[in-house]
Amino acid sequence: MKNKEVTKQIVGIDIGKDIFYACYKIQFLDNKVVIKGTKSFNNDGSGMTLFYFMCKKHNITLY
């Protein structure tokens, strides 16, 4: 199905002093957007590591 091709992967981030929030979305050729995951993380090294693994888990290879 051509309209189910992923055209964009979007990560929205809201950074705070102690915590940051991230939302991972994908957009299809037909412009439908699906939220794949939202999560809060500690604003430190361990939180950044967990954020990295969340993005890696939801990533769809486009090429």
N, C-alpha and C positions, 0 to 999 in steps of 0.2 A: 504494500500500500504506500503510495507516494506521500499522502498527507500525514503519515505517521513518522516521517523522517524528522529527526531532531535537528533543528537549525541553530539553537542557542542553548547554552547552559549558563545560568545566572546565579551569582551568590550575592545576597544582600547582607550587609554587616552593620550592626549598630554597636559602637564601641563606648563602653563606660569605664569609669575609673577601676572598678573591681571585677566587672563581668562584661562580656560581650555576647551578643546574640547574632546568630547566622541563620539564613534561610536559603536553601538550595532549590532552585527551580529549573525546569527544562521547558523549552518552547518547541513546538512542532511546526512543520511546514504550513499547516492550516491555522497557525497562530494560537492554537490551544496551549495553555500554560498549565503545567502540573507541578505542584510543590512536592518535592521528594523528601524533604526533611527540614525541620527547624530545631534548634537546640541552643542552649546557653552554655557558655564556657567561662572558666576563671580567666581573668586577664593576666596571665603569666605564661611561663614556658610550657607547663603541662597542658594548659588550656589551648595554646596554639598547636601543640602536637595532636590533641584530640580533634581540633578543628580540621587539621590537615587530613587525618584519617577519615573524617566524615566526608570531606570533599572527594577523597580518593574512592571511597565506597560508592558514592552516587555518580561518579564520572562516567560518561558515555563517550567512547572514542569516536570522533567524528570523521577521522581520516584513516 
